[in-house]
Structures are given as C-alpha cells and as structure tokens.
Amino acid sequence: MKDKKENRIKTTVIVTTLILALISTMTVMAASAQTTGDIKINEIMYNPPGADTNHEWIEL
C-alpha cells in the first residue's frame, strides 16, 4: 500500500514538473515572438491600372 502511494506521488510530481516546464517554455517563446520589431513589406500596389484611385494598398 505504501509503495503505491509513493509511486503515485512521484508520478504526480514528475507530471506537474513537466507541465510547468512546458508552460514556461511556451511563455518564453511567445514573449520572444512579440519583441521582434522588424516590418517586412512583401507587396505594394501604388498605382493600379484604371480610373479608380481608391485601390492603392500596402501589405505588411
């Protein structure tokens, strides 16, 4: 009976530690993804053909 209880406690501690490590890793990754300050312009259409002038756009 005592061995089962000890094994259950050890398993709980290991699982809890792994979950906390995963959460902290994800938090650090999310924080580093938000700190990037570069803007990359991948498309620009400043004067499309035609008479309508309301179709100018820049995609970031």
N, C-alpha and C positions, 0 to 999 in steps of 0.2 A: 504494500500500500504506500509506503514511504517513497519507494523508488518511482512509482507512477507520478506521485505528486511532484517530486524533484524534476523528473523529465518534463512534466507539463510546465513547470516554472521556467526551466531552461529554454524550452521551445518558445514560450511566450516572450521571454527576454530577447531571444535571437530574432524573432519575427518583428517585435517592436523596434529593435535597433535597425533592422534592415528597412523598415518602413520610414523611420525618421531619417535615415541616410538618403533614401530615395527622394523624400520631400525636400530635404535641404539641398540636394543636388539640383533638383528641378527649380528651386527658388533662385539659386545662384545663376543657373543658365538663363532664366527669364530676366533677371536683373542685368546680366551682361548683354542680352539681346536688345534691351531698351536703351542702353547707353551708346549705341552706335549713332554717330552724328552725321554720317555721310548721306548726301542725297544724290541719287543717280537718275538722270533723265534718260529714258530709253526711247522715247518717241516725241517728236514735235511736228505740229502741222500749223504753221503760222499764217499761211495764205492759200487755202484750198481753192481749186478752180470753181468758178461760178459767180453769180451776182450776190449771193448771200454772204454777209460778212460776220455772221454770228456763229460760225463753226470753227473758230480758232481754239486750239486746246494744247495743253502740255500734259503728258502722262509722267508722273513721278513714280 
